[in-house]
Amino acid sequence: MRVVLSTYGGRGSVEPMVGLAVRLRELGAEVRVCAPPDEEFVDLFAGIGVSPVPVGRPVRPLVASVEPGSTAGLAERAAELIDAQFGTVAATAEGCDALVATGPLPVTAGARSAAEKLGIRYVHASHQPITLPSPHQPPPARRGRPLPPGVTDNRELWETDARNANEMFGTEINTRRAAIGLPPVGNVRDYAFTDRPWLATDPVLSPWPEASGLDVVQTGAWIRPDDRPLPSGLVKFLDAGAPPVYVGFGSTSMGADASTYMARVAVEAIRAQGRRVIVAHGWAGLDLIDDGDDCFAVGEVNQQALFSRVAAVIHHGSAGTTTTAARSGAPQVVVPQGGDQPYWAGRVTDLGIGVAHDGPTPTFASLLAGLETALTTATRARSRVVAATVGTDGAMTAAERLLAEFDPDGRPPHA
């Protein structure tokens, strides 16, 4: 079976596809990948022996340059991504049997159109649940399209979201569809999602509600297998004392002043608890605030190995970091910056495995309070209990399902 994976976005959109690619290849499938050309993403795929086809602009500088909430350049960026799906992705998918797509709506609607033109199977994959229509939750607001104030009926809000999506992307999608002989679609969002989207999240951490109106296939989270050893300097630091507290904000971008402030507040709050500190640079650019020997800075590192050795994790609340910390049994303090991060912060609180910070900008006092709760015996014990219930290989579940449902040769899934 030949599968093409199409993704665009930050680490949370790209790394899960690495995990799926690994499992598909283990089952004998041929895998092609279309992904952003950021060097770190190219390296991720190179680590599993895959050379991704570059699609779109590098994401990291784009994230750093776009003002939060601004619509400047949005239409142009959407048009570029749609063009890439109809062009580069469609060309890459020639001769394939299935296309799995994740990312923003211009990517997935364009990817399904490419699959439709080629006559191959298509799967929409989401690595968080908040963008999937459900009467149990409101839609997130689209950039430049605030939801109507005062409306509380979720079904009505999702209808508004569908109209907003059509107004933002419908013309671009349908113009390109017409150019290749495809009929127009009336609901771009639902066309991209299909009535059977796949949800690549853990059902303990992120349960999908029944009676949602969508036949959601929840596979579990797609985790990249990572057996890289920790750097020797980091191991030496870990071995030199009690477990430290990790702080990092992943692929969230911050200005220099904000990153300096965030690092200082975090380090001071952790020190006030008598704990050592690991600071992860990430896209936020966090760094050490002094030369104290109780702090250690890391770049790209095996979080699966690291989180099993820390006392707690302070982070932004991405799906990937939340899941990795939960699997490791590390208590969490989530400081959500936007997107789906408030959702994951809420899940951490609901499960009793940590604390959700109120708002994106902590003070010393607010972060200290959150850390005090995360480091209690009760939270640590609960984190270990939940860790034992979190799935370990949603990517294999997804790969087996893909082959079982879509393999033209009818081969059974891997035993």
C-alpha distance (Angstrom), angle and dihedral (degrees) to the residues before:
residue distance angle dihedral
M1 . . .
R2 3.79 . .
V3 3.80 118.8 .
V4 3.79 130.8 -178.0
L5 3.80 119.1 -156.6
S6 3.80 117.4 -155.1
T7 3.80 120.0 -167.5
Y8 3.77 139.5 157.1
G9 3.79 129.0 178.7
G10 3.77 141.0 59.2
R11 3.77 128.4 -36.8
G12 3.80 91.6 -69.0
S13 3.80 90.6 62.5
V14 3.79 97.2 41.1
E15 3.80 108.2 39.2
P16 3.84 95.8 57.1
M17 3.81 88.3 57.1
V18 3.80 88.0 56.2
G19 3.80 88.2 56.8
L20 3.80 92.0 49.1
A21 3.80 91.9 46.9
V22 3.81 90.8 53.9
R23 3.79 93.2 52.8
L24 3.80 94.8 43.3
R25 3.80 90.9 53.4
E26 3.79 90.9 48.0
L27 3.80 87.4 57.3
G28 3.80 91.0 52.4
A29 3.80 99.9 -100.1
E30 3.79 123.2 141.2
V31 3.80 109.2 -124.5
R32 3.78 129.5 -158.6
V33 3.80 121.6 -177.5
C34 3.80 134.7 -156.4
A35 3.82 111.8 -166.9
P36 3.81 143.0 146.9
P37 3.82 113.9 -71.4
D38 3.82 96.3 -121.8
E39 3.79 109.0 139.3
E40 3.80 93.4 -126.4
F41 3.81 91.1 55.0
V42 3.79 91.8 47.8
D43 3.81 87.3 51.8
L44 3.81 91.9 50.1
F45 3.78 91.5 56.9
A46 3.79 93.1 39.2
G47 3.79 86.7 59.0
I48 3.80 89.1 65.6
G49 3.79 95.3 39.8
V50 3.81 98.2 -100.8
S51 3.81 125.0 127.2
P52 3.81 106.9 -153.3
V53 3.79 121.7 -144.0
P54 3.83 106.2 -120.6
V55 3.80 116.2 -116.5
G56 3.80 126.8 -176.9
R57 3.77 128.8 -20.0
P58 3.81 123.5 -39.5
V59 3.79 107.1 -81.6
R60 3.79 102.2 -145.0
P61 3.82 98.1 63.5
L62 3.79 89.1 41.0
V63 3.80 92.2 54.9
A64 3.79 90.4 47.4
S65 3.81 93.5 50.7
V66 3.81 101.6 44.4
E67 3.79 114.1 91.5
P68 3.82 110.6 -130.3
G69 3.80 110.2 -97.9
S70 3.79 94.1 6.6
T71 3.82 120.0 133.4
A72 3.81 93.1 -161.7
G73 3.79 108.4 133.3
L74 3.82 93.0 -1.1
A75 3.80 95.3 122.6
E76 3.79 92.0 48.8
R77 3.81 93.1 48.8
A78 3.81 91.1 48.1
A79 3.80 91.4 50.2
E80 3.82 90.5 51.0
L81 3.80 92.0 51.8
I82 3.80 92.6 47.1
D83 3.80 90.4 49.1
A84 3.80 89.9 51.5
Q85 3.80 92.4 53.9
F86 3.81 93.3 49.2
G87 3.81 90.6 43.7
T88 3.79 119.6 25.0
V89 3.80 97.8 22.4
A90 3.79 94.1 44.5
A91 3.81 90.1 50.7
T92 3.81 91.3 48.5
A93 3.81 90.7 49.4
E94 3.80 93.8 55.5
G95 3.79 107.5 124.4
C96 3.81 94.1 12.3
D97 3.79 126.1 125.5
A98 3.82 100.3 -145.5
L99 3.78 141.1 15.0
V100 3.81 122.3 -150.5
A101 3.80 114.6 -165.3
T102 3.77 135.6 -174.5
G103 3.77 134.5 167.7
P104 3.80 136.6 66.7
L105 3.79 121.7 -11.7
P106 3.84 96.6 -97.8
V107 3.82 87.3 58.8
T108 3.78 99.3 46.1
A109 3.82 97.0 40.1
G110 3.79 89.2 49.1
A111 3.80 92.0 45.6
R112 3.80 92.8 52.2
S113 3.80 89.5 49.5
A114 3.81 89.5 52.6
A115 3.80 90.5 49.6
E116 3.80 90.9 47.6
K117 3.80 92.1 52.2
L118 3.80 91.2 48.3
G119 3.79 92.9 45.7
I120 3.81 94.5 -124.6
R121 3.80 132.0 132.4
Y122 3.80 119.6 -90.1
V123 3.80 132.9 -155.2
H124 3.78 126.0 -171.0
A125 3.81 110.8 -149.9
S126 3.78 124.7 -165.6
H127 3.79 123.1 -169.2
Q128 3.80 92.8 -162.3
P129 3.82 130.7 33.9
I130 3.79 104.3 -136.0
T131 3.82 97.2 89.0
L132 3.82 94.0 51.9
P133 3.83 111.1 96.3
S134 3.79 113.1 -109.9
P135 3.80 133.9 153.8
H136 3.79 86.5 -133.3
Q137 3.82 94.9 67.5
P138 3.82 139.1 30.1
P139 3.80 120.8 -118.0
P140 3.79 119.9 -103.6
A141 3.79 112.2 -107.2
R142 3.79 115.6 -100.7
R143 3.78 118.9 -126.7
G144 3.79 108.5 -81.4
R145 3.82 92.0 2.2
P146 3.81 110.0 91.2
L147 3.78 116.4 -168.8
P148 3.82 115.2 -108.1
P149 3.81 111.0 -86.6
G150 3.76 117.1 -118.0
V151 3.81 95.7 23.5
T152 3.80 110.9 123.1
D153 3.79 102.6 165.9
N154 3.79 105.5 104.7
R155 3.80 94.2 -155.2
E156 3.79 90.5 56.2
L157 3.79 90.6 47.5
W158 3.81 91.4 52.0
E159 3.81 89.7 50.8
T160 3.80 88.0 53.2
D161 3.80 89.5 49.0
A162 3.82 91.1 53.1
R163 3.82 90.6 51.9
N164 3.80 90.7 48.2
A165 3.80 90.7 51.0
N166 3.79 91.4 50.7
E167 3.78 91.8 49.7
M168 3.80 92.3 48.2
F169 3.80 100.6 42.6
G170 3.80 110.6 5.6
T171 3.79 98.2 92.6
E172 3.81 93.6 47.7
I173 3.81 92.9 48.1
N174 3.79 96.2 44.6
T175 3.80 94.6 44.7
R176 3.78 89.7 56.9
R177 3.79 92.4 42.8
A178 3.79 90.4 53.8
A179 3.81 90.2 50.6
I180 3.82 90.6 60.2
G181 3.78 96.2 40.5
L182 3.80 100.3 -98.1
P183 3.81 123.3 135.1
P184 3.81 119.8 -114.5
V185 3.80 121.1 -93.3
G186 3.79 118.5 -132.4
N187 3.80 98.0 -156.6
V188 3.79 111.1 37.4
R189 3.80 95.4 -176.5
D190 3.80 97.1 51.3
Y191 3.80 91.0 41.7
A192 3.81 89.9 56.5
F193 3.81 94.3 44.5
T194 3.83 96.4 42.4
D195 3.80 118.8 -155.6
R196 3.82 89.7 -83.3
P197 3.80 109.1 47.7
W198 3.78 121.5 171.5
L199 3.79 118.0 -121.3
A200 3.79 112.1 -154.7
T201 3.80 97.9 -162.8
D202 3.77 132.7 108.4
P203 3.83 111.7 -96.6
V204 3.81 91.8 -139.1
L205 3.79 94.3 52.0
S206 3.81 95.1 34.3
P207 3.82 113.8 20.7
W208 3.78 114.6 -170.0
P209 3.83 110.8 -136.1
E210 3.77 121.1 -119.7
A211 3.81 120.7 -117.3
S212 3.78 92.2 33.5
G213 3.80 95.4 138.7
L214 3.81 92.3 -117.4
D215 3.79 125.3 93.3
V216 3.80 92.3 -133.3
V217 3.80 117.8 -170.8
Q218 3.79 106.4 -149.3
T219 3.78 109.6 -162.4
G220 3.78 102.3 170.7
A221 3.79 124.8 -106.1
W222 3.81 118.7 -45.7
I223 3.78 103.5 -125.9
R224 3.79 121.6 -171.8
P225 3.81 109.7 -126.9
D226 3.79 105.0 -116.9
D227 3.79 122.0 -175.7
R228 3.79 96.8 157.2
P229 3.80 113.0 136.9
L230 3.77 117.8 -119.9
P231 3.83 114.3 -104.5
S232 3.78 112.6 -87.9
G233 3.80 92.9 -119.9
L234 3.80 90.8 53.9
V235 3.80 92.0 47.9
K236 3.80 89.6 51.3
F237 3.80 90.1 51.3
L238 3.80 92.5 48.5
D239 3.79 92.1 48.3
A240 3.80 92.5 49.9
G241 3.80 97.4 72.2
A242 3.79 150.0 -18.2
P243 3.82 118.6 -32.0
P244 3.82 110.0 -73.4
V245 3.79 129.8 -140.2
Y246 3.81 116.7 -106.4
V247 3.80 121.6 -141.1
G248 3.80 123.5 -173.1
F249 3.78 139.9 135.9
G250 3.79 101.3 -152.8
S251 3.79 115.6 -150.7
T252 3.80 93.8 -10.3
S253 3.78 109.4 123.8
M254 3.81 122.3 -139.0
G255 3.75 135.1 176.2
A256 3.79 119.2 -108.2
D257 3.81 93.9 -101.2
A258 3.80 93.0 48.1
S259 3.80 93.7 48.0
T260 3.80 91.9 48.4
Y261 3.79 90.7 49.4
M262 3.81 93.3 46.3
A263 3.80 92.7 49.8
R264 3.78 92.8 48.6
V265 3.80 95.2 48.2
A266 3.81 91.7 46.9
V267 3.80 96.3 46.8
E268 3.79 92.8 46.5
A269 3.81 92.8 48.4
I270 3.80 92.1 48.2
R271 3.80 92.1 47.5
A272 3.81 89.4 50.2
Q273 3.80 86.5 61.3
G274 3.79 89.8 54.1
R275 3.80 91.7 -111.5
R276 3.77 133.1 133.1
V277 3.81 119.7 -121.8
I278 3.79 139.6 -128.6
V279 3.81 112.5 -165.8
A280 3.81 117.9 -162.0
H281 3.79 114.5 -153.9
G282 3.83 98.3 -150.9
W283 3.78 122.8 152.7
A284 3.80 88.9 -52.7
G285 3.80 89.3 68.1
L286 3.80 95.8 -131.9
D287 3.79 114.0 176.5
L288 3.77 142.7 172.0
I289 3.79 114.8 -70.5
D290 3.82 95.6 -150.3
D291 3.78 141.0 -6.2
G292 3.80 96.1 -90.2
D293 3.79 113.8 147.5
D294 3.81 90.3 -134.9
C295 3.83 91.2 74.1
F296 3.80 132.5 68.6
A297 3.83 128.2 -175.2
V298 3.81 124.2 -145.1
G299 3.77 136.6 -173.7
E300 3.80 123.9 -168.9
V301 3.80 106.0 -2.4
N302 3.79 141.5 157.2
Q303 3.80 100.4 -91.5
Q304 3.79 92.2 -174.8
A305 3.80 89.8 63.1
L306 3.80 95.6 36.9
F307 3.80 98.9 48.9
S308 3.79 91.3 56.2
R309 3.81 87.3 64.3
V310 3.81 102.5 45.8
A311 3.80 131.6 89.8
A312 3.81 94.0 -136.0
V313 3.81 142.3 -16.7
I314 3.80 123.7 -126.1
H315 3.79 108.8 -165.0
H316 3.80 148.4 142.2
G317 3.80 98.3 -97.8
S318 3.77 105.5 -109.3
A319 3.79 117.0 163.8
G320 3.79 91.6 -113.0
T321 3.79 98.9 49.1
T322 3.81 92.7 41.7
T323 3.79 91.1 51.6
T324 3.80 94.9 44.8
A325 3.80 92.1 49.4
A326 3.80 91.5 46.8
R327 3.81 92.2 49.6
S328 3.80 89.1 50.5
G329 3.80 93.9 50.9
A330 3.80 92.1 -121.5
P331 3.84 116.0 148.6
Q332 3.79 112.6 -121.0
V333 3.80 140.3 -142.3
V334 3.78 107.2 -165.1
V335 3.80 119.7 -159.9
P336 3.82 101.4 -175.4
Q337 3.78 117.2 -150.3
G338 3.82 99.9 -174.9
G339 3.79 145.5 -68.0
D340 3.79 113.5 57.1
Q341 3.81 92.8 -17.5
P342 3.85 96.6 98.1
Y343 3.80 87.3 55.4
W344 3.81 92.6 55.0
A345 3.80 90.7 43.8
G346 3.79 88.5 55.5
R347 3.79 92.0 49.2
V348 3.81 91.3 51.7
T349 3.80 89.3 53.3
D350 3.81 94.5 44.0
L351 3.79 91.4 51.7
G352 3.79 92.3 48.1
I353 3.81 92.8 -124.8
G354 3.78 95.7 119.5
V355 3.77 147.3 -34.3
A356 3.80 135.1 -69.2
H357 3.79 112.4 -140.0
D358 3.79 114.2 -135.7
G359 3.79 103.6 -118.1
P360 3.79 135.7 -8.2
T361 3.81 99.8 -84.3
P362 3.80 115.3 64.2
T363 3.76 126.6 -163.5
F364 3.76 123.8 -145.7
A365 3.80 89.5 -101.9
S366 3.80 96.5 47.2
L367 3.79 94.2 46.9
L368 3.79 91.5 45.4
A369 3.80 90.0 53.1
G370 3.79 91.7 50.5
L371 3.77 92.0 47.5
E372 3.80 92.0 49.5
T373 3.82 89.5 57.5
A374 3.80 93.8 44.2
L375 3.80 91.8 52.7
T376 3.80 96.1 50.9
T377 3.78 118.7 116.3
A378 3.80 90.2 -116.6
T379 3.81 95.0 54.5
R380 3.78 92.5 45.1
A381 3.80 91.2 50.3
R382 3.79 92.7 47.3
S383 3.81 90.8 49.2
R384 3.79 90.4 55.9
V385 3.81 91.6 49.2
V386 3.80 93.1 50.7
A387 3.81 91.8 45.2
A388 3.78 89.5 62.3
T389 3.83 90.6 57.2
V390 3.81 99.2 47.8
G391 3.80 115.1 103.9
T392 3.76 118.9 -110.7
D393 3.81 105.8 -155.3
G394 3.78 117.9 27.1
A395 3.80 88.6 149.7
M396 3.80 91.3 64.8
T397 3.80 90.3 47.1
A398 3.81 88.9 52.8
A399 3.80 93.7 45.3
E400 3.80 92.5 49.8
R401 3.78 91.1 47.9
L402 3.78 92.4 48.6
L403 3.77 92.3 53.1
A404 3.80 93.5 42.2
E405 3.81 93.4 51.7
F406 3.78 103.8 32.6
D407 3.81 110.2 24.3
P408 3.82 106.3 119.3
D409 3.80 90.5 -152.4
G410 3.79 91.3 58.3
R411 3.78 94.0 -127.4
P412 3.82 114.1 170.2
P413 3.79 119.5 -114.0
H414 3.77 119.4 -92.1
A415 3.80 112.8 -81.0
